[in-house]
Amino acid sequence: MTQNSYIPLTAIDCTIPALLIDRNAPVDVLHANAVARVLAVTQMMETFSSRDLLQADSVDIKHLAITAALLLRDGCDLLNVLGWRLQPK
């Protein structure tokens, strides 16, 4: 059975995916891309935790939550591929 070398990111459910992960990318590249996304969300959440959000617009908060979810899903997808790559063969 041949595996496709590219798998789609799962954050956006599309019939024809536009963003793909290369299963054969070096593990350090997969790791760096996952870390970048998780770190971006972490920094955003740290900013929220130090701010008073009582005056925040609910639409803006929703947009920020969607952004965080998208980045975290991308990071999880990358970590899943990394995990597959690290499995003994």
N, C-alpha and C positions, 0 to 999 in steps of 0.2 A: 504494500500500500504506500503510495507516495503522498507525502504531506505537502500542502501548498507552503511555499517559503514565506508567504506574507499572510498575516491575519489582520482583520480589521479591528480598529478600536471599537469598544462596545458602548461608549457613552452615548452615541447617537445611533439609533436604529435606522439604517438606510438600506434600501434595496441594492444600491450600488455604492459600496463604501469608498471614500476618497482618501482616508487616512489609514495607513497600514503599518504594522510592526514587522520588521524583517526577523524571522525566527533564527536566522543565521548570523545576525549581528553579533559582534564581540560582546561578551558578558559585561565588560566594563562600560560599553556604550549603552546597553540596556539599563544597567544600574544607574548611570549618570542621568539618563532621561527620566527614570522613575523618581530619582532623588530630586531633580529639578521641579517636578510637578508637586510632589509631596511637600517640599520646602516652601514653594510659593503659597500653598494653602495654609501651611503652618504659620508663615509670616502674616498672612491676611487675618487669620484667626487671632494671632497675638495682638494685632492692631485693634481688632474689634474688642478684645478683652480689656484694653486700656482706654476705651472711649465710652462716652455716655450715648447710648443708642435710643434714648427716649424720644428724641426729636427726629429720628431717622425716618425716611419715607419708606413705606412698606414695599413699594415697587423696587426701590434700590436694594433693599435687604434681600428681596427675592432674586434679583439679578446676581447679587454677590453669592447667594447660596447656590444658584445654578452653576455659577463659575467654579465654585469650590467643588461641587459634586463632579463636574466634568473633569477637572484636573485630577481629583482623587481616583476617578474611574480609569483615566488614562494611566495613572501611576500603578494602579492595581493590575491593569492589563499587562503593562511592562514587567511588573514583578512576577506575574504568572508565567510569562515567557521565560524570564530569567530562571524561575524555579524549574521549569521543564528542562532547560539547558543544563542545570546543575545536577539533575538526576543521573545516577550511574547507569551506564548503558549495558 
